[in-house]
């Protein structure tokens, strides 16, 4: 029996076709997705790693490929049961080459082996952030577009452009925070400075952003100078825990909570609470999981290749942690569908700049990002992950919130 026939018999279905290095082909001829097994090494990767990690290793190294659009292929592959039962796995091994497949091939260089130091210490967090963000600013420019915003956009309509949606996201955060000229904003995990510059340019706010990525900080500092915003906007290469200033009017945390660690959430929100003046607001915007009982398993592709040490919380846990830190929680919304649109736009940008991206970071890194963006788009669509914005306020001594009686950040419907 050929390799393709054996795979199809064990894990076939869902409209997937298999083609293998031994010339065998199996699966429906009109399948929308075709998985190509290019070498025995691809089988060894799959046989020696659980879940999606083996498939990811094989794809990143090019030993396994997908014919056609990767997103479309993953949408069909996701219907397959990749957790093959032990008995079926042993039968498959015998048919495909026996125990020699159980000799693990070398792990791709793009995979994080081990981060040094105590989990979520300042030094280890610096390593984790550097792995993901200090890749290449040019590479990120091709994926993210001119906004250089690497967080969920807010689409006014499904036909809106990525740039329009990223502007809408920054402005929604600004309106929820109630920004006005002369206010002081602290933006923790500021990325390339998009929120900092938006607050300064559009609202006349004095904005300080901090990031653990040196390359992000350098890019943002240059962009601020070129935009003539230096008197209002500043970005520092700094751990948020080392911000010395206090009495900020507002704090925005956009895409940082995912890196904090579940055990550190209480301390994180207490720290941000301490940075605010009475009446100040916090807007926390982050990826979440649908249930507080879910987490990111270490063997998952995304933990080894994309966000080492990343941990996702459910929205209930985040709101409870904010509340326990002293915040009065005033508003929450789920932007899950918006993030699916955002990551799909990033994937299209990557495909449009594929040759340049490969030249800039190498084919293995580019394939890692293609797999990541296609997979996470599917994850948001299938409600495996969500995106929640939670707004809290630090009450003053008389328990006044300074909030409007009804939310005033959405434009009136026409």
Secondary structure, DSSP 8 states (H G I E B T S, - for coil): --HHHHHHHHH--TTEEEEETTS-EES-TT-SEEEEE-SHHHHHHHHTS-TTHHHHHHHHHTSEEEES-HHHHHHHHTTS--S--HHHHHHHHHHHTGGGGGS-----TTS-----SSTT-HHHHHHHHHHHHSS-HHHHHHHH-TT---S----SSTT--HHHHHHHHHHHHHHHHT--TT-EEEEES-TTSHHHHHHHHHH--EEEEEES-HHHHHHHHHHHHHTT-TTTEEEEE--GGG-----EEEEEEES-GGGT-GGGHHHHHHHHHHHEEEEEEEEEEEEEBSSTT----TTSHIIIII-TT----BHHHHHHHHHHHT-EEEEEEE-HHHHHHHHHHHHHHHHHTHHHHHHHH-HHHHHHHHHHHHHHHHHHHTTSSEEEEEEEE---TT------SS---S----
